[in-house]
Amino acid sequence: SAASLQHTNERLVEAVSMRRFRPNIVIEGAYAFEEDYWGKVRFHQVQNALSCVDADSNTKMPRQDGGGDCTLDMEMVKPCSRCIMPNIDPNKGELNSREPSRSMMKFRSGGAIGLKNVKWRKEI
């Protein structure tokens, strides 16, 4: 989320842009790292989806009409694994072998964020 990036930048020696994390979706209006605890995200007014969620029954169903807006749910399976992509400047293609990953490990590792699932602690 935008708040998570702001929180992260407050702890880094040099701030980074959202592009460093290569997000597909950026959430505005959430608390920092609130997304760590979401089980599902619901998107409204989705176009060109193959299936939608029926608002009345809350069940997934194939798209019948071929157009228009619909509601779509995304289940959260697990937090993202850590990789070196945030260490690569997307504007220059240059790798900083340590940052921001090194600083983030102090407050964003699996153990630091309280993950209960032991198998995820080393991945995140």
C-alpha positions in Angstrom: 0.0 0.0 0.0 1.0 3.6 -0.3 1.2 3.9 3.5 3.5 0.8 3.7 5.9 2.5 1.2 5.8 5.7 3.2 6.5 3.7 6.5 9.3 1.9 4.8 10.9 5.0 3.4 11.0 6.6 6.9 13.3 3.7 7.9 15.6 3.7 4.9 18.8 5.7 4.4 17.6 6.6 0.9 13.9 6.6 0.0 12.7 4.5 -2.9 9.8 4.9 -5.3 6.9 2.4 -5.5 8.3 1.3 -8.9 11.1 -0.5 -7.0 8.5 -3.1 -5.7 6.9 -3.6 -9.2 3.4 -3.7 -7.8 0.4 -4.8 -9.9 -2.0 -3.0 -7.6 -1.4 -0.1 -5.2 -3.9 0.5 -2.4 -4.5 4.0 -1.1 -6.3 4.7 2.2 -5.0 1.8 4.2 -2.8 1.8 7.3 0.8 0.8 6.8 1.1 -3.0 6.3 -2.6 -3.5 7.0 -2.5 -5.7 3.8 -0.5 -8.3 5.8 -3.7 -9.3 7.5 -6.2 -9.3 4.7 -7.8 -12.6 3.8 -9.5 -11.3 0.6 -9.6 -8.2 -1.5 -12.8 -7.4 -3.4 -12.7 -5.2 -6.5 -15.8 -3.5 -7.8 -16.5 -2.2 -11.3 -14.1 -4.7 -12.9 -14.3 -4.8 -16.7 -13.3 -7.8 -19.0 -13.3 -10.4 -16.2 -14.1 -14.0 -17.2 -16.0 -14.6 -13.9 -17.6 -12.4 -11.3 -19.0 -12.6 -7.8 -22.8 -12.4 -7.5 -23.4 -9.6 -5.0 -26.6 -11.2 -3.7 -25.3 -14.8 -3.0 -21.6 -13.9 -2.7 -20.8 -16.8 -5.0 -18.4 -16.9 -8.0 -20.1 -17.4 -11.4 -19.0 -17.4 -15.0 -19.5 -14.2 -16.9 -22.8 -14.4 -18.9 -23.2 -11.0 -20.4 -19.8 -10.5 -22.0 -19.5 -6.9 -20.9 -20.1 -4.3 -18.2 -18.8 -4.0 -14.7 -18.7 -6.8 -12.2 -17.3 -7.6 -8.7 -14.2 -9.8 -8.4 -12.6 -11.3 -5.3 -8.9 -12.1 -4.9 -8.0 -14.5 -2.1 -4.7 -13.7 -0.3 -2.7 -17.0 -0.2 0.4 -15.9 1.6 2.7 -12.8 1.8 5.1 -12.2 -1.0 8.5 -13.8 -0.8 11.5 -11.5 -0.7 13.5 -11.1 -3.8 16.2 -8.7 -5.0 14.0 -6.8 -7.4 13.6 -3.8 -5.0 17.4 -3.5 -5.0 17.4 -2.8 -8.8 16.7 0.7 -9.8 14.0 0.5 -12.5 15.2 3.7 -14.1 18.8 2.7 -14.5 18.7 -1.1 -14.4 21.5 -0.9 -11.7 21.6 -3.3 -8.8 22.4 -2.1 -5.3 23.3 -5.4 -3.7 22.1 -4.4 -0.2 19.4 -1.8 -0.2 16.6 -1.5 0.4 16.4 -5.3 1.3 19.0 -5.1 4.0 17.2 -2.4 5.9 13.8 -3.9 5.4 14.9 -7.2 6.9 15.1 -5.5 10.3 11.4 -4.7 10.3 9.8 -6.7 7.5 11.1 -10.3 7.8 8.7 -13.1 8.6 9.7 -13.2 12.2 9.5 -9.4 12.6 6.0 -9.2 11.3 4.8 -12.1 13.5 4.1 -14.8 10.9 2.9 -17.9 12.7 3.5 -20.3 9.7 7.1 -21.4 10.2 7.7 -22.3 6.6 7.1 -18.7 5.5 9.5 -17.0 7.9 12.6 -17.6 5.8 10.8 -16.8 2.5 9.5 -13.4 3.5 
